[in-house]
């Protein structure tokens, strides 16, 4: 754990230059995902074992998720100042 795949298989499955999810809806994900409300005890076991996991629907983080899902949130924070970014070609 976590499960891993050959890089060529991952890139063939979903081209990193294509932002749209693949139509077959199969995504390579090797890390366990836990729901905060129903599987928090499992997440604690993983944390205590010091292995990676994803915790979904944490009530402390949901307000941040709502803010970041607003189209103008980042531009409100950054204003008109230009910032460098990476662009994959």
DSSP file (Angstrom, degrees, kcal/mol; ACC not computed):
  #  RESIDUE AA STRUCTURE BP1 BP2  ACC     N-H-->O    O-->H-N    N-H-->O    O-->H-N    TCO  KAPPA ALPHA  PHI   PSI    X-CA   Y-CA   Z-CA
    1    1 A X              0   0    0      0, 0.0     2,-0.1     0, 0.0    30,-0.1   0.000 360.0 360.0 360.0 140.8    0.0    0.0    0.0
    2    2 A X        -     0   0    0     28,-0.5    29,-0.2     1,-0.1     2,-0.1   0.624 360.0-130.1 -74.9 155.3   -0.5    2.4   -1.6
    3    3 A X        -     0   0    0     27,-1.2     2,-0.3    -2,-0.1    27,-0.2  -0.411  27.8-162.1 -66.5 143.7   -1.1    0.6   -4.9
    4    4 A X        -     0   0    0     -2,-0.1     2,-0.3    25,-0.1    25,-0.0  -0.923   7.1-153.0-131.8 158.0    1.0    1.9   -7.8
    5    5 A X        -     0   0    0     -2,-0.3     2,-0.2    23,-0.1    25,-0.0  -0.844  33.9 -89.3-125.1 159.7    0.8    1.7  -11.6
    6    6 A X     >  -     0   0    0     -2,-0.3     4,-1.9     1,-0.1     3,-0.3  -0.492  37.4-129.1 -63.8 134.5    3.2    1.9  -14.4
    7    7 A X  H  > S+     0   0    0      1,-0.2     4,-2.6     2,-0.2     5,-0.2   0.872 107.5  55.3 -58.8 -39.6    3.5    5.6  -15.5
    8    8 A X  H  > S+     0   0    0      1,-0.2     4,-2.1     2,-0.2    -1,-0.2   0.895 106.8  51.3 -61.9 -39.4    2.9    4.7  -19.2
    9    9 A X  H  > S+     0   0    0     -3,-0.3     4,-1.9     2,-0.2    -1,-0.2   0.909 111.2  47.5 -63.5 -42.2   -0.4    3.0  -18.2
   10   10 A X  H  X S+     0   0    0     -4,-1.9     4,-2.0     1,-0.2    -2,-0.2   0.936 114.2  45.7 -64.7 -46.7   -1.5    6.0  -16.2
   11   11 A X  H  < S+     0   0    0     -4,-2.6    -1,-0.2     1,-0.2    -2,-0.2   0.820 112.3  51.3 -69.5 -30.8   -0.6    8.5  -19.0
   12   12 A X  H  < S+     0   0    0     -4,-2.1     3,-0.3    -5,-0.2    -1,-0.2   0.873 110.2  50.5 -70.1 -36.8   -2.2    6.3  -21.7
   13   13 A X  H  < S+     0   0    0     -4,-1.9     2,-0.3     1,-0.3    -2,-0.2   0.887 130.4  11.1 -67.7 -40.3   -5.4    6.1  -19.6
   14   14 A X  S  < S-     0   0    0     -4,-2.0    -1,-0.3    -5,-0.1     2,-0.1  -0.857  77.9-136.5-147.2 104.2   -5.6    9.9  -19.1
   15   15 A X    >   -     0   0    0     -2,-0.3     3,-1.9    -3,-0.3    -3,-0.1  -0.397  13.9-138.3 -60.1 127.1   -3.5   12.3  -21.1
   16   16 A X  T 3  S+     0   0    0      1,-0.3    -1,-0.2    -2,-0.1    72,-0.1   0.679 102.3  58.9 -65.7 -15.4   -2.1   15.0  -18.8
   17   17 A X  T 3  S+     0   0    0     72,-0.1     2,-0.6     1,-0.1    -1,-0.3   0.514  91.0  80.3 -88.3  -4.9   -2.8   17.6  -21.4
   18   18 A X    <   -     0   0    0     -3,-1.9     4,-0.1     1,-0.1    -1,-0.1  -0.906  59.9-168.9-105.9 113.9   -6.5   16.8  -21.5
   19   19 A X        +     0   0    0     -2,-0.6     2,-0.3     2,-0.1    -1,-0.1   0.688  61.6  91.9 -76.5 -18.0   -8.4   18.4  -18.7
   20   20 A X  S    S-     0   0    0      1,-0.1     3,-0.1     0, 0.0    -2,-0.1  -0.571  86.2-110.5 -79.0 137.5  -11.6   16.4  -19.3
   21   21 A X        -     0   0    0     -2,-0.3    -1,-0.1     1,-0.1    -2,-0.1  -0.315  46.5 -89.2 -61.0 150.6  -11.9   13.2  -17.4
   22   22 A X    >   -     0   0    0      4,-0.1     3,-1.5     1,-0.1    -1,-0.1  -0.307  30.3-126.0 -62.8 146.1  -11.7   10.1  -19.6
   23   23 A X  T 3  S+     0   0    0      1,-0.3    -1,-0.1     2,-0.1    -2,-0.1   0.778 108.9  61.3 -66.5 -26.2  -15.0    8.9  -21.0
   24   24 A X  T 3  S-     0   0    0      2,-0.1    -1,-0.3     1,-0.1     3,-0.1   0.596 100.2-138.5 -77.6  -9.1  -14.6    5.4  -19.6
   25   25 A X    <   +     0   0    0     -3,-1.5     2,-0.6     1,-0.2    -2,-0.1   0.754  54.5 137.3  61.3  29.2  -14.5    6.9  -16.1
   26   26 A X        -     0   0    0    -13,-0.1     2,-0.4     2,-0.0    -1,-0.2  -0.937  29.2-177.3-106.8 119.8  -11.7    4.7  -14.8
   27   27 A X        -     0   0    0     -2,-0.6     2,-0.9    -3,-0.1   -17,-0.0  -0.947  29.6-122.4-119.4 136.2   -9.1    6.6  -12.8
   28   28 A X        +     0   0    0     -2,-0.4     2,-0.4   -18,-0.1   -23,-0.1  -0.668  45.4 158.6 -76.7 108.7   -5.9    5.2  -11.3
   29   29 A X        +     0   0    0     -2,-0.9   -25,-0.1     1,-0.1   -26,-0.1  -0.958  16.9 172.6-136.2 117.5   -6.2    5.9   -7.6
   30   30 A X        +     0   0    0     -2,-0.4   -27,-1.2   -27,-0.2   -28,-0.5   0.335  53.7  88.4-107.9   6.3   -4.2    3.8   -5.2
   31   31 A X  S    S-     0   0    0    -29,-0.2    22,-0.1   -30,-0.1     2,-0.0  -0.894  80.2-113.1-109.7 135.1   -4.9    5.6   -1.9
   32   32 A X        -     0   0    0     20,-0.4    22,-2.5    -2,-0.4     2,-0.4  -0.336  26.0-148.9 -65.3 142.9   -7.9    4.7    0.3
   33   33 A X  E     -a   54   0A   0     20,-0.2     2,-0.4    22,-0.1    22,-0.2  -0.949  13.1-168.9-115.1 134.4  -10.6    7.3    0.6
   34   34 A X  E     -a   55   0A   0     20,-3.0    22,-3.6    -2,-0.4     2,-0.4  -0.959  20.9-128.1-125.9 142.5  -12.7    7.6    3.8
   35   35 A X  E  >  -a   56   0A   0     -2,-0.4     4,-2.8    20,-0.2    22,-0.2  -0.737  17.9-138.7 -85.2 132.2  -15.9    9.6    4.6
   36   36 A X  H  > S+     0   0    0     20,-2.5     4,-0.6    -2,-0.4    -1,-0.1   0.898  99.2  46.2 -58.0 -43.8  -15.5   11.7    7.7
   37   37 A X  H  4 S+     0   0    0     19,-0.2    -1,-0.2     1,-0.2    20,-0.1   0.844 128.0  21.0 -72.2 -34.4  -19.0   10.9    9.0
   38   38 A X  H  4 S+     0   0    0      1,-0.1    -2,-0.2    -3,-0.1    -1,-0.2   0.623 131.4  32.8-113.1 -15.5  -19.0    7.1    8.5
   39   39 A X  H >X S+     0   0    0     -4,-2.8     4,-1.8     1,-0.1     3,-0.7   0.126  70.5 119.8-132.0  22.4  -15.3    6.0    8.3
   40   40 A X  H 3X S+     0   0    0     -4,-0.6     4,-2.2     1,-0.3     5,-0.2   0.861  75.3  59.1 -59.1 -36.5  -13.4    8.4   10.5
   41   41 A X  H 3> S+     0   0    0      1,-0.2     4,-1.7     2,-0.2    -1,-0.3   0.858 104.6  50.8 -61.7 -35.2  -12.2    5.5   12.7
   42   42 A X  H <> S+     0   0    0     -3,-0.7     4,-2.1     2,-0.2    -1,-0.2   0.915 108.1  52.1 -67.2 -42.4  -10.6    3.9    9.6
   43   43 A X  H  X S+     0   0    0     -4,-1.8     4,-2.7     1,-0.2    -2,-0.2   0.888 107.0  53.5 -61.2 -38.7   -8.8    7.2    8.9
   44   44 A X  H  X S+     0   0    0     -4,-2.2     4,-2.8     2,-0.2    -1,-0.2   0.902 106.7  52.1 -63.1 -40.0   -7.5    7.3   12.4
   45   45 A X  H  X S+     0   0    0     -4,-1.7     4,-1.7     2,-0.2    -2,-0.2   0.918 111.4  46.5 -61.8 -42.4   -6.1    3.8   12.0
   46   46 A X  H  <>S+     0   0    0     -4,-2.1     5,-2.2     2,-0.2     4,-0.5   0.904 112.4  50.4 -66.1 -40.8   -4.3    4.9    8.8
   47   47 A X  H ><5S+     0   0    0     -4,-2.7     3,-1.2     1,-0.2    -2,-0.2   0.930 110.4  49.1 -62.9 -44.0   -3.0    8.0   10.5
   48   48 A X  H 3<5S+     0   0    0     -4,-2.8    -1,-0.2     1,-0.3    -2,-0.2   0.825 111.4  49.6 -65.0 -30.4   -1.7    6.0   13.4
   49   49 A X  T 3<5S-     0   0    0     -4,-1.7    -1,-0.3    -5,-0.2    -2,-0.2   0.507 111.3-127.2 -83.1  -4.8    0.0    3.6   11.0
   50   50 A X  T < 5 +     0   0    0     -3,-1.2     2,-0.3    -4,-0.5    -3,-0.2   0.895  61.8 136.6  57.5  45.7    1.5    6.7    9.2
   51   51 A X      < -     0   0    0     -5,-2.2    -1,-0.2     1,-0.0    -2,-0.1  -0.902  58.8 -97.7-117.0 151.9    0.2    5.6    5.7
   52   52 A X        +     0   0    0     -2,-0.3   -20,-0.4   -51,-0.0     2,-0.3  -0.304  49.7 154.7 -71.0 150.6   -1.4    8.0    3.2
   53   53 A X        -     0   0    0    -22,-0.1     2,-0.4   -51,-0.0   -20,-0.2  -0.962  37.4-119.6-160.7 168.2   -5.2    8.3    2.9
   54   54 A X  E     -a   33   0A   0    -22,-2.5   -20,-3.0    -2,-0.3     2,-0.6  -0.976  18.9-157.3-118.0 131.1   -7.9   10.8    1.7
   55   55 A X  E     -a   34   0A   0     -2,-0.4     3,-0.4   -22,-0.2     2,-0.3  -0.945  13.9-157.7-110.6 119.8  -10.5   12.0    4.1
   56   56 A X  E     +a   35   0A   0    -22,-3.6   -20,-2.5    -2,-0.6   -19,-0.2  -0.654  62.8  13.0 -98.1 151.7  -13.7   13.3    2.5
   57   57 A X        +     0   0    0     -2,-0.3     2,-0.5     1,-0.2    -1,-0.2   0.808  68.2 176.4  60.7  37.6  -16.3   15.7    3.8
   58   58 A X    >>  -     0   0    0     -3,-0.4     3,-1.5     1,-0.2     4,-1.5  -0.634  27.8-142.3 -70.5 120.5  -14.4   17.0    6.9
   59   59 A X  H 3> S+     0   0    0     -2,-0.5     4,-0.5     1,-0.3    -1,-0.2   0.752  98.7  58.7 -61.4 -23.7  -16.7   19.7    8.4
   60   60 A X  H 34 S+     0   0    0      1,-0.2    -1,-0.3     2,-0.1     4,-0.2   0.765 112.7  39.2 -74.3 -23.7  -13.7   21.9    9.2
   61   61 A X  H X> S+     0   0    0     -3,-1.5     4,-2.0     1,-0.1     3,-0.6   0.637  91.5  86.1 -99.6 -16.4  -12.7   22.0    5.6
   62   62 A X  H 3X S+     0   0    0     -4,-1.5     4,-2.3     1,-0.2     5,-0.2   0.860  86.0  55.7 -58.2 -38.8  -16.1   22.3    3.9
   63   63 A X  H 3X S+     0   0    0     -4,-0.5     4,-2.0     1,-0.2    -1,-0.2   0.902 108.5  49.0 -59.5 -38.1  -16.2   26.1    4.2
   64   64 A X  H <> S+     0   0    0     -3,-0.6     4,-2.6    -4,-0.2    -2,-0.2   0.888 108.6  53.5 -66.9 -37.9  -12.8   26.3    2.4
   65   65 A X  H  X S+     0   0    0     -4,-2.0     4,-1.3     1,-0.2    -2,-0.2   0.918 108.2  50.2 -61.4 -43.4  -14.2   24.0   -0.3
   66   66 A X  H  < S+     0   0    0     -4,-2.3     4,-0.3     2,-0.2    -1,-0.2   0.906 111.7  48.0 -62.4 -41.9  -17.1   26.3   -0.8
   67   67 A X  H >< S+     0   0    0     -4,-2.0     3,-1.6     1,-0.2     6,-0.2   0.944 111.4  48.9 -64.3 -47.0  -14.9   29.3   -1.1
   68   68 A X  H 3< S+     0   0    0     -4,-2.6    -1,-0.2     1,-0.3    -2,-0.2   0.698 102.9  63.2 -69.8 -18.0  -12.5   27.7   -3.6
   69   69 A X  T 3< S+     0   0    0     -4,-1.3     2,-0.4    -5,-0.2    -1,-0.3   0.522  80.3 100.3 -82.8  -4.7  -15.4   26.5   -5.8
   70   70 A X  S X  S-     0   0    0     -3,-1.6     3,-1.6    -4,-0.3     4,-0.4  -0.691  75.6-136.2 -81.2 130.9  -16.4   30.2   -6.5
   71   71 A X  T 3  S+     0   0    0     -2,-0.4     4,-0.3     1,-0.3     3,-0.2   0.816 101.6  41.7 -57.2 -34.0  -15.2   31.3   -9.9
   72   72 A X  T 3> S+     0   0    0      1,-0.2     4,-2.0     2,-0.1    -1,-0.3   0.360  85.6  99.0 -98.0   6.3  -13.9   34.6   -8.7
   73   73 A X  H <> S+     0   0    0     -3,-1.6     4,-1.7    -6,-0.2    -1,-0.2   0.939  85.8  42.2 -62.0 -50.1  -12.3   33.5   -5.4
   74   74 A X  H  > S+     0   0    0     -4,-0.4     4,-2.9     1,-0.2     5,-0.3   0.903 114.5  50.4 -66.9 -41.0   -8.7   33.4   -6.6
   75   75 A X  H  > S+     0   0    0     -4,-0.3     4,-2.1     1,-0.2    -1,-0.2   0.834 107.9  55.2 -66.9 -29.6   -8.9   36.6   -8.5
   76   76 A X  H  < S+     0   0    0     -4,-2.0    -1,-0.2     2,-0.2    -2,-0.2   0.895 113.5  41.2 -66.3 -39.7  -10.4   38.3   -5.5
   77   77 A X  H  < S+     0   0    0     -4,-1.7    -2,-0.2    -5,-0.2    -1,-0.2   0.925 122.8  37.6 -73.5 -45.4   -7.4   37.2   -3.4
   78   78 A X  H >< S-     0   0    0     -4,-2.9     3,-1.0     1,-0.2    -2,-0.2   0.741  88.7-169.2 -82.9 -23.7   -4.7   37.9   -6.0
   79   79 A X  T 3<  -     0   0    0     -4,-2.1    -1,-0.2    -5,-0.3    -2,-0.1  -0.375  57.8 -35.7  68.3-148.6   -6.2   41.0   -7.4
   80   80 A X  T 3  S+     0   0    0     -4,-0.1    -1,-0.2     2,-0.1     2,-0.2   0.453 101.1 118.5 -90.6  -1.8   -4.7   42.4  -10.6
   81   81 A X    <   -     0   0    0     -3,-1.0     2,-0.2     1,-0.1    -3,-0.0  -0.468  65.3-125.9 -68.3 133.1   -1.1   41.4   -9.8
   82   82 A X        -     0   0    0     -2,-0.2     2,-0.3     0, 0.0    -1,-0.1  -0.578  26.8-168.4 -81.4 142.1    0.3   39.0  -12.3
   83   83 A X        -     0   0    0     -2,-0.2     2,-0.1     0, 0.0    -5,-0.0  -0.958  22.8-112.0-129.5 147.7    1.8   35.7  -11.0
   84   84 A X        +     0   0    0     -2,-0.3     2,-0.3     0, 0.0     0, 0.0  -0.462  38.0 176.9 -76.0 151.0    3.9   33.0  -12.7
   85   85 A X        -     0   0    0     -2,-0.1     2,-0.4     2,-0.0     0, 0.0  -0.944  30.1-107.7-146.2 166.6    2.4   29.6  -13.4
   86   86 A X        -     0   0    0     -2,-0.3     2,-0.4     2,-0.0     0, 0.0  -0.798  27.3-163.6 -98.3 141.2    3.4   26.4  -15.1
   87   87 A X        -     0   0    0     -2,-0.4     2,-0.4     0, 0.0    -2,-0.0  -0.988   9.7-145.1-128.7 123.2    1.8   25.4  -18.4
   88   88 A X              0   0    0     -2,-0.4    -2,-0.0     1,-0.1     0, 0.0  -0.716 360.0 360.0 -88.6 131.2    1.9   21.9  -19.7
   89   89 A X              0   0    0     -2,-0.4    -1,-0.1     0, 0.0   -72,-0.1   0.379 360.0 360.0-121.0 360.0    2.2   21.4  -23.4
